[in-house]
Amino acid sequence: MSLTITTPHAEAPTPALAPREQETLRHIAAGRTYLQTARHMGLSQHTVDAYLRRIRAKLGINSTAELTRLAVSLGL
């Protein structure tokens, strides 16, 4: 017999993020700037911006605060 636990107000599942998108989100949620994130990941600021624009488009997010909330809820 299996047990399934559900929450009454579960949010809809989020679209899958690519590994580099997840990594970028983790850095931004940790308070790093685009430049710091880019340097740490070996990317340009433009690429970091592109990853974040893609994340925002996939998830319908408009602000960095919402991105941070998402990262925390995903355990990133």
C-alpha positions in Angstrom: 0.0 0.0 0.0 1.3 3.4 -0.9 0.7 6.7 0.8 0.3 10.0 -1.1 0.5 13.3 0.7 -1.1 16.3 -0.8 -1.4 19.9 0.3 -4.7 21.7 0.0 -3.1 24.7 -1.7 -0.5 23.1 -3.9 0.8 25.3 -6.6 0.7 24.2 -10.2 3.9 22.5 -11.4 6.5 24.8 -12.9 8.0 24.2 -16.3 11.4 22.5 -16.1 14.4 24.8 -16.0 17.6 23.9 -17.8 20.6 23.2 -15.4 22.3 26.4 -16.4 19.0 28.3 -15.8 18.8 26.7 -12.3 22.4 27.6 -11.6 21.9 31.2 -12.7 18.7 31.5 -10.6 20.6 30.1 -7.5 23.3 32.8 -7.9 20.8 35.6 -8.3 18.8 34.4 -5.3 22.0 34.4 -3.3 22.2 38.1 -3.9 24.9 38.1 -6.6 24.8 40.7 -9.3 24.6 39.8 -13.0 28.3 40.5 -13.3 29.3 38.4 -10.3 27.1 35.6 -11.6 28.6 35.8 -15.1 32.2 35.7 -13.7 31.4 32.8 -11.5 29.8 30.8 -14.3 32.3 31.8 -16.9 29.7 33.6 -19.0 29.0 37.1 -20.3 26.5 39.4 -18.5 24.4 39.2 -21.7 24.1 35.4 -21.3 23.1 35.7 -17.7 20.5 38.2 -18.6 19.3 35.9 -21.4 18.9 33.0 -18.9 16.9 35.2 -16.5 14.7 36.5 -19.3 14.0 32.9 -20.4 13.2 31.9 -16.8 10.9 34.9 -16.4 9.1 34.1 -19.7 8.7 30.4 -18.8 7.3 31.2 -15.3 5.5 34.5 -15.9 7.7 36.2 -13.3 8.4 40.0 -13.4 10.7 40.8 -10.6 13.9 39.7 -8.9 12.0 39.3 -5.7 9.7 36.8 -7.4 12.8 35.0 -8.8 14.3 34.7 -5.3 11.0 33.4 -3.9 10.9 30.8 -6.6 14.5 29.7 -5.9 13.7 29.3 -2.2 10.6 27.3 -2.9 12.5 25.0 -5.3 15.3 24.6 -2.7 17.9 26.2 -4.9 
